[in-house]
Amino acid sequence: AQSVTQLGSHVSVSEGALVLLRCNYSSSVPPYLFWYVQYPNQGLQLLLKYTSAATLVKGINGFEAEFKKSETSFHLTKPSAHMSDAAEYFCAVIRISSGSARQLTFGSGTQLTVLP
Amino acid sequence: DSGVTQTPKHLITATGQRVTLRCSPRSGDLSVYWYQQSLDQGLQFLIQYYNGEERAKGNILERFSAQQFPDLHSELNLSSLELGDSALYFCASSLAPDSSYEQYFGPGTRLTVT
């Protein structure tokens, strides 16, 4: 079974500091991995995805993630945090069971707080 | 705005009741997915429909059912509601089958069972 684990349910950084949110995956097949962001009282927005092309993936709002097979990791980074980055972030892996069948399995989420 | 719409935004009901949540996918998307987000269970996949047919099933209770109509909108029916069913219910849509694997989420319906 495929799964993801997010290390750290809460992360605080100062404005302008590096953001690092950790995600490790478990999969017996090459995984397709995603990072989603959820702002308060909103739905989930796709930040970026890894689908076996380039291992360094760039997303929206200055975020990027690197797929490291040797470490089974897909950590999310941003060089300089902005107040507007405060939100909950979810790592996810997609299970493709047949043709059109898809389901996302999410990690438990990391709440990012940005301090002024 | 993802293009996925969900109604209602909020729903308050009593234990034992039945409710219907509605979802309209993005224009052109054939797959609809339902997810439940609660404090104790996190984000869980419930069920997927593709072009009117059930394609994948997750941790969906027998008291819950869903369907996708010919116009591709979907409804999630929750019956014999319990306090523990209080959660945020998300609908997502995608073109699937496709190679992007992206799912686009609606704003959710917050269900409160009292």
Chai-1 contact restraints between the chains, C-beta under 6 A:
chainA,res_idxA,chainB,res_idxB,connection_type,confidence,min_distance_angstrom,max_distance_angstrom,comment,restraint_id
A,Y32,B,Y101,contact,1.0,0.0,6.0,A-B,restraint_1
A,G43,B,F105,contact,1.0,0.0,6.0,A-B,restraint_2
A,G43,B,G106,contact,1.0,0.0,6.0,A-B,restraint_3
A,G43,B,P107,contact,1.0,0.0,6.0,A-B,restraint_4
A,G43,B,G108,contact,1.0,0.0,6.0,A-B,restraint_5
A,L44,B,F105,contact,1.0,0.0,6.0,A-B,restraint_6
A,L46,B,E102,contact,1.0,0.0,6.0,A-B,restraint_7
A,I94,B,Y101,contact,1.0,0.0,6.0,A-B,restraint_8
A,G99,B,P97,contact,1.0,0.0,6.0,A-B,restraint_9
A,S100,B,Y50,contact,1.0,0.0,6.0,A-B,restraint_10
A,S100,B,R55,contact,1.0,0.0,6.0,A-B,restraint_11
A,S100,B,A96,contact,1.0,0.0,6.0,A-B,restraint_12
A,S100,B,P97,contact,1.0,0.0,6.0,A-B,restraint_13
A,A101,B,R55,contact,1.0,0.0,6.0,A-B,restraint_14
A,A101,B,A56,contact,1.0,0.0,6.0,A-B,restraint_15
A,R102,B,A96,contact,1.0,0.0,6.0,A-B,restraint_16
A,Q103,B,F45,contact,1.0,0.0,6.0,A-B,restraint_17
A,Q103,B,A56,contact,1.0,0.0,6.0,A-B,restraint_18
A,Q103,B,G58,contact,1.0,0.0,6.0,A-B,restraint_19
A,F106,B,L43,contact,1.0,0.0,6.0,A-B,restraint_20
A,S108,B,G42,contact,1.0,0.0,6.0,A-B,restraint_21
